[in-house]
């Protein structure tokens, strides 16, 4: 029997299709058939979002992912990056984050070729680029999956969402990089369109190291605004 579904199309540059009334079996079939295409599928209780990432989306995710690695390097925090791995909670939710990292649970997944969230922990940190205001639905998915922290970037600001009692609350700081104001990342991203990539990453690393070494005393320092470049 054919599934009854509703289709909603978002015009470019969003390049998103929303489907409702989709079974878990259909979601898994689409995942398999589209595995070699540059598409992101997000499943949430019968609702499916299919997105073709835009240039701006990929630009932001690449920079933020690199900044997370720089933060980890400068603050001596071990990370285990798994990019856009597909994570599923069978019959309920599934998603492919823009970027994801294991931090507290590295040893539980290190070296594994496949992850099963019935046995393995979800990523500790997920990066979500939201240029279409559709991240709220994906936050529910990440809550179902058990992701501890999600960074949502909307093209202008970066918001940290932390999982507490099954839902997300906004936090001014990351639980993984506690001495570093994450708002600095958005400031650097705004400069990324006009400045050299490697120079910007280097400058951000200097900023992150200074704030890490100074700890809470670094709060008046805003490297991005002062253009430490």
NORMOJO-V740549 format. One line per field, one symbol per residue. burial: + if it has 9 or more other C-alpha atoms within 8 Angstrom, else -. A space follows every 50 residues. Layout:
burial=???
This chain:
burial=-------------+++++++++-+--+---+-------++++++-+++++ ++++--++-++-+++++-+++++++-+-++-+++--+++--+++++++++ +++-++--+-----+-+--++++++++++++---+--+++++++++++++ ++++---++++++----+--+-++--+--++++++++++--+------++ +-+++-++++++--+--+----++-----
